[in-house]
Amino acid sequence: MTSVRLWKRGMHLALIGLLLAGVVGCGGGQRPSGTPAPQSGQAGNGTTASNVLTLATHPVGSLVNSLGTGIATVLGKYLGTEVKVMPTTGPIEWLPMIATGEVNLGVLNNWDAQMGRLGKEDFQAATGGKGAPIYLLASGTRSMVGTMVADNSGIRTGQDLKGKRVVVTVTGSGGITAQNKAALANFGLSEADVRPISVPSIEAGLRAVIEGRADATTISLGTAVITELDAEKGARYLSFDPSPEAVRRMQQYYPCYLEKVEPGQGRVGVREPAYLMCYEFYLVGSENLGEETAYQIVKALWEHSQELGEIHARLKDWVPDRFVNPRATIPYHPGAVKFYKEAGVWGPDMESLQSQLLAAK
């Protein structure tokens, strides 16, 4: 009798085990045979996955960090996926993390994006010359930059800088150094025509002008320290030469264009109509980001861009009209291209540019 009871008990347990296996197989997330695994950042049904997306920025307190935080807030609200902001020292630190999958998205300027993808300049050592596997998702807010002097210096044109002390090198920032060289090129000058100064940061360059250790430096419109120069000596932006030839000379050093800026509206240093250098910030994504995820990211920003401006003043310029950029320095993500084609803003010119940018690497 004992052996019979043991046999029945064993059969009962085996039956329970088979039933549990059937439940797990049907409802526990197993993929049927032949079904491919979901892509990174993409759920198996082609929608945004529930895992966290990491968006890298410059340090806390920087403009880029503010831009990234605003973008992450809107995306987190409409994607159904948490978007975590990762402050870093800058793209030299986080672009290599794209390749390892530690970072999915990032905000940076167009020069850093181009050099980072190609593995050149500042990013050659960081990426081992291979470049970072990034695609453009959306072009957005632009920065406006000009060459600034003290108003009481008597310097009024770029040609007046010949023989003067001009900030050229910003140590640790090939991008800003490239901007400074582009500015000189626009004026028809080179480092050999001025007395080049080296500083550790953009702000340090303007401090040198305030303290009389430099005659000119390049700085973004709206930078807070400009008000100090204006209070002490008067601040003045020199107007760039808008002629096609002068602009081409600039673009040999930095991907930029010029725009005329009028005085007023808090534009400290713009004392008369002046042409300033413009370039854009980008939202980029890993090449491994799922196509549907990239599509949904662009769609969310496109449809809710007005909420970006409510978060930060500089995000008021991150608008759909700027998303597709004919001056893009890196190719767009296939998921973004799909959305832009459906939105009717991706034409033959962009298709041609995309092909050129893909062939560049």
C-alpha positions as CSV (number, residue, x, y, z in Angstrom):
1,M,0.0,0.0,0.0
2,T,2.8,2.3,0.9
3,S,4.4,1.9,-2.6
4,V,1.1,2.6,-4.3
5,R,0.5,5.8,-2.3
6,L,4.1,7.0,-3.2
7,W,3.5,6.2,-6.9
8,K,0.2,8.2,-6.9
9,R,1.9,11.1,-5.1
10,G,4.7,11.2,-7.6
11,M,2.2,11.2,-10.6
12,H,0.3,14.0,-8.9
13,L,3.4,16.2,-8.6
14,A,4.5,15.5,-12.1
15,L,1.1,16.6,-13.4
16,I,1.3,19.8,-11.4
17,G,4.8,20.4,-12.9
18,L,3.5,20.0,-16.5
19,L,0.6,22.4,-15.8
20,L,3.0,25.1,-14.4
21,A,5.4,24.7,-17.4
22,G,2.4,25.3,-19.7
23,V,1.5,28.5,-17.9
24,V,5.0,29.8,-18.0
25,G,5.4,28.9,-21.6
26,C,2.2,30.8,-22.6
27,G,2.2,33.8,-20.4
28,G,5.8,34.2,-19.0
29,G,7.3,36.1,-21.9
30,Q,8.8,33.3,-23.9
31,R,9.0,34.1,-27.6
32,P,7.5,31.5,-30.0
33,S,10.1,29.6,-32.0
34,G,11.5,31.7,-34.9
35,T,10.5,35.1,-33.3
36,P,13.5,37.5,-33.3
37,A,14.6,39.1,-30.0
38,P,13.6,42.7,-29.5
39,Q,16.2,45.3,-30.6
40,S,18.0,47.4,-28.0
41,G,15.6,50.2,-26.8
42,Q,12.7,48.5,-28.6
43,A,9.9,46.2,-27.4
44,G,9.1,43.0,-29.2
45,N,5.9,44.6,-30.6
46,G,7.8,47.5,-32.1
47,T,6.8,50.0,-29.4
48,T,9.1,51.8,-26.9
49,A,10.4,49.3,-24.4
50,S,9.8,49.7,-20.7
51,N,13.6,49.8,-19.9
52,V,15.3,53.1,-19.1
53,L,16.8,55.3,-21.9
54,T,19.9,57.2,-20.8
55,L,20.4,60.7,-22.2
56,A,23.9,62.2,-21.7
57,T,24.7,65.9,-21.4
58,H,27.3,68.4,-20.3
59,P,27.7,69.0,-16.5
60,V,24.8,70.2,-14.3
61,G,24.3,74.0,-14.6
62,S,25.4,74.1,-18.3
63,L,23.1,75.1,-21.1
64,V,23.4,71.6,-22.7
65,N,22.4,70.0,-19.4
66,S,19.3,72.3,-19.3
67,L,18.4,71.4,-22.9
68,G,18.8,67.7,-22.2
69,T,16.8,67.8,-19.0
70,G,13.9,69.5,-20.8
71,I,14.0,67.0,-23.7
72,A,14.1,64.1,-21.3
73,T,11.1,65.5,-19.3
74,V,8.9,65.7,-22.4
75,L,10.1,62.3,-23.8
76,G,9.5,60.6,-20.4
77,K,6.0,62.0,-20.4
78,Y,4.9,60.8,-23.8
79,L,7.1,57.7,-24.6
80,G,6.0,55.6,-21.6
81,T,9.6,55.0,-21.0
82,E,11.8,56.6,-18.3
83,V,14.5,58.9,-19.8
84,K,17.3,59.4,-17.4
85,V,19.6,62.3,-17.7
86,M,23.3,61.6,-17.2
87,P,25.4,64.7,-16.6
88,T,29.1,64.2,-17.7
89,T,32.1,66.4,-18.4
90,G,31.0,66.5,-22.1
91,P,30.9,64.3,-25.2
92,I,34.5,63.2,-25.0
93,E,33.4,61.3,-21.9
94,W,30.0,60.0,-23.0
95,L,30.4,59.4,-26.8
96,P,32.5,56.2,-26.2
97,M,29.6,55.0,-23.9
98,I,27.3,55.0,-26.9
99,A,29.3,52.0,-28.3
100,T,29.0,50.1,-25.0
101,G,25.3,50.7,-24.7
102,E,25.6,52.7,-21.4
103,V,24.2,55.8,-23.2
104,N,21.3,55.8,-25.7
105,L,20.8,59.5,-26.4
106,G,22.7,62.7,-26.0
107,V,22.7,66.4,-26.6
108,L,25.8,68.1,-28.2
109,N,26.7,70.7,-30.8
110,N,27.1,70.0,-34.5
111,W,30.9,70.1,-34.5
112,D,31.2,67.7,-31.6
113,A,28.7,65.4,-33.3
114,Q,30.6,65.4,-36.6
115,M,34.1,65.0,-35.1
116,G,32.7,62.4,-32.6
117,R,31.1,60.3,-35.3
118,L,34.2,60.4,-37.5
119,G,36.6,59.9,-34.6
120,K,38.6,63.0,-35.4
121,E,40.1,65.9,-33.5
122,D,39.2,65.8,-29.7
123,F,37.5,62.4,-30.2
124,Q,40.3,60.5,-31.9
125,A,41.8,59.2,-28.7
126,A,38.5,58.7,-26.9
127,T,37.1,56.5,-29.7
128,G,40.3,54.9,-30.8
129,G,39.9,56.6,-34.1
130,K,36.8,54.5,-34.9
131,G,34.3,57.2,-34.1
132,A,31.1,56.9,-32.1
133,P,28.1,55.1,-33.6
134,I,25.6,57.9,-33.5
135,Y,22.8,59.2,-35.7
136,L,21.0,62.5,-35.7
137,L,17.4,62.5,-34.4
138,A,16.5,66.2,-34.4
139,S,18.4,69.4,-34.9
140,G,17.3,72.1,-32.5
141,T,18.3,75.2,-30.6
142,R,21.1,77.2,-32.1
143,S,23.9,79.2,-30.5
144,M,25.0,82.6,-31.8
145,V,28.6,83.5,-31.4
146,G,30.7,86.6,-32.1
147,T,34.1,88.1,-31.6
148,M,33.9,90.5,-28.6
149,V,36.1,93.5,-27.7
150,A,36.0,96.3,-25.1
151,D,34.0,99.2,-26.6
152,N,36.7,101.7,-25.3
153,S,39.4,99.8,-27.2
154,G,38.7,101.6,-30.4
155,I,38.6,98.3,-32.3
156,R,35.6,98.4,-34.7
157,T,36.3,95.8,-37.4
158,G,37.9,92.4,-37.7
159,Q,40.8,93.9,-39.7
160,D,41.6,96.1,-36.6
161,L,42.6,92.9,-34.8
162,K,45.8,92.6,-36.8
163,G,48.7,92.6,-34.4
164,K,46.3,92.5,-31.4
165,R,46.1,90.0,-28.5
166,V,43.4,87.6,-29.6
167,V,42.2,84.5,-27.8
168,V,42.7,81.6,-30.2
169,T,43.2,78.4,-28.1
170,V,40.8,77.2,-25.5
171,T,42.7,74.3,-23.9
172,G,40.7,71.0,-23.9
173,S,38.1,72.3,-26.3
174,G,39.0,71.8,-30.0
175,G,35.5,73.0,-30.9
176,I,35.9,76.4,-29.4
177,T,39.4,76.7,-30.7
178,A,38.0,75.9,-34.2
179,Q,35.4,78.6,-33.7
180,N,38.1,81.1,-32.9
181,K,40.1,80.2,-36.0
182,A,36.9,80.4,-38.1
183,A,36.3,83.9,-36.8
184,L,39.8,85.0,-37.8
185,A,39.4,83.4,-41.2
186,N,36.2,85.4,-41.8
187,F,38.2,88.6,-41.1
188,G,40.9,87.5,-43.6
189,L,43.3,86.8,-40.8
190,S,45.2,83.8,-39.3
191,E,47.1,83.1,-36.1
192,A,50.2,84.5,-37.7
193,D,48.5,87.9,-38.1
194,V,47.6,88.3,-34.4
195,R,49.2,87.7,-31.0
196,P,47.5,84.4,-30.1
197,I,46.4,83.9,-26.5
198,S,45.5,80.6,-24.8
199,V,42.9,80.3,-22.0
200,P,41.3,77.4,-20.1
201,S,37.7,78.2,-20.8
202,I,35.3,80.5,-22.8
203,E,34.7,82.6,-19.7
204,A,38.4,82.9,-19.0
205,G,38.8,84.4,-22.4
206,L,36.4,87.3,-21.7
207,R,38.0,87.7,-18.2
208,A,41.2,88.3,-20.1
209,V,39.6,91.1,-22.0
210,I,38.0,92.6,-18.9
211,E,41.4,92.5,-17.1
212,G,43.3,93.9,-20.1
213,R,45.3,90.8,-20.8
214,A,43.6,90.2,-24.2
215,D,42.0,92.5,-26.8
216,A,39.4,90.1,-28.3
217,T,37.8,86.8,-27.7
218,T,34.9,84.8,-29.2
219,I,31.8,84.2,-27.0
220,S,28.2,83.3,-27.2
221,L,25.5,85.9,-27.2
222,G,23.8,86.1,-23.8
223,T,26.7,84.7,-21.8
224,A,26.4,86.2,-18.3
225,V,29.9,87.5,-17.9
226,I,29.4,89.9,-20.9
227,T,27.5,92.2,-18.6
228,E,30.7,92.6,-16.4
229,L,32.7,93.7,-19.5
230,D,29.8,96.0,-20.5
231,A,29.7,97.6,-17.0
232,E,33.5,98.2,-16.9
233,K,34.6,99.0,-20.4
234,G,31.6,98.6,-22.6
235,A,31.1,95.4,-24.6
236,R,31.1,95.3,-28.4
237,Y,30.6,92.5,-30.9
238,L,32.5,92.8,-34.2
239,S,30.4,92.1,-37.2
240,F,31.5,89.2,-39.4
241,D,31.8,89.6,-43.2
242,P,28.6,88.0,-44.7
243,S,30.1,87.7,-48.2
244,P,30.0,84.1,-49.6
245,E,33.8,84.0,-49.8
246,A,34.3,85.0,-46.2
247,V,31.7,82.5,-45.0
248,R,33.4,79.7,-47.0
249,R,36.6,80.6,-45.2
250,M,34.9,80.2,-41.9
251,Q,33.3,76.9,-42.8
252,Q,36.7,75.4,-43.5
253,Y,37.2,75.5,-39.7
254,Y,33.7,75.2,-38.3
255,P,30.2,74.1,-39.6
256,C,28.4,77.5,-39.3
257,Y,26.4,80.2,-41.0
258,L,25.8,83.9,-40.4
259,E,22.7,85.8,-39.2
260,K,22.2,89.5,-38.8
261,V,21.3,90.5,-35.3
262,E,19.8,93.9,-34.3
263,P,20.6,95.8,-31.1
264,G,18.1,95.7,-28.2
265,Q,16.1,93.0,-26.4
266,G,18.8,92.4,-23.9
267,R,21.5,91.6,-26.6
268,V,24.4,93.0,-24.6
269,G,27.3,93.8,-26.8
270,V,25.3,94.3,-30.0
271,R,25.7,98.0,-30.3
272,E,24.7,98.2,-34.0
273,P,23.4,95.6,-36.5
274,A,26.0,92.8,-36.7
275,Y,26.4,89.4,-38.3
276,L,27.1,86.7,-35.8
277,M,28.1,83.0,-36.3
278,C,25.4,80.4,-35.8
279,Y,25.5,76.7,-35.2
280,E,23.0,74.1,-33.8
281,F,22.7,71.7,-31.0
282,Y,21.5,68.2,-31.8
283,L,19.7,65.4,-30.1
284,V,21.5,62.2,-31.2
285,G,20.8,58.5,-30.7
286,S,22.8,55.3,-30.9
287,E,22.9,53.5,-34.1
288,N,21.6,50.5,-32.1
289,L,18.5,52.4,-31.0
290,G,15.5,50.6,-32.5
291,E,13.9,52.2,-35.5
292,E,10.5,52.3,-34.0
293,T,11.9,53.9,-30.8
294,A,13.7,56.6,-32.8
295,Y,10.5,57.2,-34.7
296,Q,8.5,57.6,-31.5
297,I,11.1,59.9,-29.9
298,V,11.0,62.3,-32.9
299,K,7.2,62.1,-33.0
300,A,6.9,63.0,-29.3
301,L,9.1,66.0,-29.7
302,W,7.4,67.1,-32.9
303,E,3.9,66.9,-31.4
304,H,4.8,68.4,-28.0
305,S,7.6,70.9,-28.8
306,Q,5.6,73.8,-27.2
307,E,6.1,72.1,-23.9
308,L,9.9,72.3,-24.3
309,G,9.7,76.1,-24.3
310,E,7.8,76.0,-21.1
311,I,10.6,74.2,-19.4
312,H,13.6,76.4,-20.5
313,A,13.7,79.6,-22.5
314,R,16.4,78.3,-24.9
315,L,14.1,75.3,-25.8
316,K,11.6,77.7,-27.3
317,D,13.8,77.5,-30.4
318,W,13.7,73.6,-30.4
319,V,10.8,73.6,-32.9
320,P,9.8,71.2,-35.7
321,D,10.9,73.8,-38.4
322,R,14.5,73.1,-37.2
323,F,14.4,69.3,-36.8
324,V,15.4,68.6,-40.4
325,N,18.6,70.6,-41.0
326,P,20.0,71.0,-44.6
327,R,23.3,71.8,-42.8
328,A,23.4,68.5,-40.8
329,T,26.9,67.3,-40.1
330,I,25.9,63.6,-39.4
331,P,23.3,61.3,-41.0
332,Y,19.8,60.9,-39.5
333,H,18.6,57.8,-37.8
334,P,16.5,55.6,-40.2
335,G,13.6,55.9,-37.7
336,A,13.8,59.7,-37.8
337,V,13.9,59.7,-41.6
338,K,10.8,57.5,-41.7
339,F,8.9,60.1,-39.5
340,Y,10.1,63.1,-41.5
341,K,9.1,61.5,-44.8
342,E,5.6,60.9,-43.4
343,A,5.5,64.5,-42.1
344,G,6.4,65.7,-45.7
345,V,9.6,67.5,-44.7
346,W,12.2,65.1,-46.1
347,G,12.8,65.9,-49.8
348,P,15.4,65.0,-52.5
349,D,17.9,67.4,-51.1
350,M,17.9,65.8,-47.7
351,E,18.1,62.3,-49.3
352,S,21.2,63.5,-51.2
353,L,22.8,64.9,-48.0
354,Q,22.0,61.7,-46.1
355,S,23.8,59.7,-48.7
356,Q,26.8,61.9,-48.5
357,L,27.0,61.8,-44.8
358,L,26.6,58.0,-44.6
359,A,29.4,57.7,-47.2
360,A,31.7,59.9,-45.1
361,K,32.3,57.1,-42.6
